[in-house]
Amino acid sequence: MAKTGKGYKGIGMEGTIARWYAVSTAKDTTRFEAQLAQVRRLTGAGSAILEVAPGPGYLSIALAGTGDYTVTALDISETFVRIARGKAAEAGVEVDFRLGNASAMPFDDESFDFVICCAAFKNFSDPVGALQEMHRVLRPGGRALINDLRKDVSKEAVDRDVDEMRLRGLSKMFTRYVLRSVLPRRAYLKSEFAALIGHTRFRTFDIQETPLALDVELRK
């Protein structure tokens, strides 16, 4: 997989587009509830969790709000880091939001029990490097969960997902267009993701398909 000269594919999530994304995704609370339930299933209370590419930080804030986890988050967008820090302060929770690249994480080896990355992996310009970094920062026996759009997603699955976001007008039209036409080109098939993992030190993994996404669980 060829690298580009930056840590992400496409246009960076900075400024106006990042702020729009933060407002739009805030309405989809059921998504964060489902992700929180997945984390609870895979890692126990007291775990040190790293969220990679948290965007506005809603999931990290929800995780910290349980009081069960120590939460760190890493994003390449300066705008998202500022937004997420502000929202954590508003919520009265502690999350260590850091600025950095998923394929060159500023953390020591074996720093975390669990790593999660949602709706962002397809945008990484060095996906194998990002997986290798997840492996490096995980403690022995630790797990990672990656949830992302599947390349072969159907228009019907996208339409159902967008309807659940409770968007309106131009925001709904734009989101549907991006999910149908732009992001699938960057995404992976199940077989392609398995091939990426084959170039890493992860040896135990499981990939499940939903109508919309791939759920990838990895164990160190």
Protein Blocks (a to p, Z undefined) as FASTA:
>chain_A
ZZdfbfbecjddehjlmmmmmmmmmmmmmlmmmmmmmmmmmpcehiacddehklnommmm
mmmmnopaccddddfbfklmmmmmmmmmmnopacddddddfklccbdehkbfbdcdehkl
mmpmblmlmmmmmmmmpcehiacddddddfklcfklmmmmmmmnopahjllmmmmmmmmm
mmmmmmccfklmmmmmmmmmbfbdcddddfkbccddddZZ
